[in-house]
């Protein structure tokens, strides 16, 4: 399994289905903690479109924050995100049940240099599944993981570009769009053809169990 420009835990797949799962807004809250982080530093996030750059403003004078400054704020957030991020409701329980029927690997689009902080945060909340941190496209990463294995494969993510990347490279994948923050979910573009939109983890779990042939609880 060769995934370029990635930092990852030891990856060993069994002869079972594979679930590849994003982290931010899927397993860990991102938008809400980032809003709190910004408030703590004198900024606010305004939900005017489905993006961060261009939507951050100074609280003192209401001026829009330049994109480079937003990138620096994101970098600072990731350096200490273990102080801010909390699990998405029911994520741990759903993944725990699914782990009885499938291998689970986290695939997070974050700078690999922050991997150790995220690994500690995930483990603190009981998410002891292998993790890959890479800023490379997710389709090739899932292909590198799954290869030509005959087992069912599932990919869960909140961003349509990532979902469609996996659709292109591993077309047999069950694609599940899941986003915790209701405000930004309402602003998100449609994830595209061939993607199931899950309203929450209970819905996602049911979709996945049907796909991999696991019994519904």
N, C-alpha and C positions, 0 to 999 in steps of 0.2 A: 504494500500500500504506500505509494509515493505521492505525497501531497506537497507541492512546492510552497516555499515561504510559509510554513506552518510550524507551530509548536504544539505538541500533543502528548497525551499520556500513552502508555502502552496499549496498543489496539490489537485485540484478538477476537475474531468472530467465530461463533459456533455455527452448527448446521441448523440455524433457526432463522426466522424472518429478521430483518434489520430495520430499526427505526432511527432515523437521523433527525435530530431535533435542534432547532435554533434555541437561543437562550433569552436575549433581550426581548421583552414584551410577550414571550412565550412561556418561559420557565421563571424568569425573574422580571419583576416590574422594572420598567425603564423610564417611561415618560414621567410618571408621578414622582419618583425619586429625583429625576433630573430637574423637574420643576422646583422641588424643595431645595436642591443644591443651588440653583440659580437664584432663588429668593434669598438664600443665605449670603450670597455675594452681590446682592443689589441689582439683580436682573429679573426679568420675567419672560416666560414663554407664552406667546399668544398663538392660539390654534386657528390660524387663518388659512393654512394649507398643510399638506402632508409632507412637511420637511422641518428640519431644525434651523438650518441656515436661512436667514431672512426673517425668522420669526422670534428672535431673541431681542429684547429691548431693555434699555436701562430704566430702572424704576425712578431715578431722580428726575430725568427730563423727558422720558419717553422716546429717546432717540433709538433708532435701529442699530444693533450691534454689528459691526463689520464681520464678514464671513471668517476672516483670519482669527478674529477674537473669539468667535463661536467655536472654531476648531480648537483653540487653546483652552476654552472652558470645558470642552468635551474631553480633552486630554487630562485636564485636572480632575474631572469627574472619574475617569477610568482609573486614575492613580489611587483614588480613595473610594471606589464604588462599593467596596465591602462595608463601608459605614452607612450607605444609603439604600442599596437595593434590597428588596424583600421578595419572597416567593410569590408567584401568581397563585391565586386561590385554586386548590385542588390539583395543582400540577404534580406535587410529590405523590399524592395518593394515586392519581391516574397512572403515572409512570411506574409506580411500584407494582400496580396490578399488571400493567403491560409487560413488565420485565420478567414475569413468569412465563411469557410466551414468545419473547423476542429479545434480541440484543439491542441495546440502546446506546447511541453515541451522540454526544453534544457537538454541534458544529457552530461556532460563534464567529461572527464577522467583526472581530476586534483586533487591534494591534497585538501581535503575539507577545510583545514585551510586558503586557499586563496579564498574561496567562496565570502566573502564580497567585496573584491576588484573587482572580476569579475562581481558581481551583479551590482555594481555601474557603471562599464564600459558599460555593456549591456544596462542599463537603460539610460545612457547618449546618446546612439545612437538609442534609441527608440525601443530596443528589450525587451519589457516589458512582456515577457513570463516566466512562472515559470521555475526555474533552479534546477537541481540536480547535485551536485559535488560528485563524488565517484571514487575511484581507483579500485573498484570491477568490475568483468566482466559485460558487457553491456547486454548480453542475459537475465540473471536472472532479471536485473533491468527492462527491457522492459516487461518481463513476469509479474513482480510484478505490474507494472503500468496498463497493459492491461487486465491481467487475462483472463477470458473466455468471455469478452464482444464480442458481435456479430459484432461490427463496424469495418470497415477497419482500418488497422494500417500501418504506414510508418516509416521507420528508415533510417536516412541520416547520413553517416559517411565517413571519408577518409581512414580508416584503415581496411584492409581485415579481421583481426582477430575479430574486433568488429562486422563487418557485418555477419561473419559466426557464431559468438556466438549468435546473434539474430536469425539467420536462424535456428539454432539448437533448441532454446527455444521457439520461436514464428514463426513457419514455414510459416504461412499465411501472414507474413509481406512483404510489398513491400520494397525491399532493394535497396537503391540508394547510389552509390559511387560518392562522389563529393570532389574535392580537388582544392583549388584556385591556388597554386603555380605550374606553368607549368613545371618547371625544376624537382621538386621532383615527380610530377605526372607522368612524363615520366620514372622515376626510380622505381615507385611503382610496386609491384607484382600484377598480375591479382587478382581482388577481389574474384574470385571463382564463382562457379555455382550459378545461381539464383539471381545474382546481376546485376542491371542496372547501367551502367556507364554513368553519366551525364557530359557533357562537361562544363556546366555553370549553373547558377541558372534558366535561362529561360528554359533550357532543363529539369532540375529537376522539375520545376514547372509543365511543361506539363505532365511529367510522373506521378506525384502525382495526378494531377487533373483527369487524366484518371482513375487511380486506385480508387479514392474515389468518382468518379461520379460527379465531379464538372464541370461546363461549362468552356470551354477554352475561354479566352478573345481574 
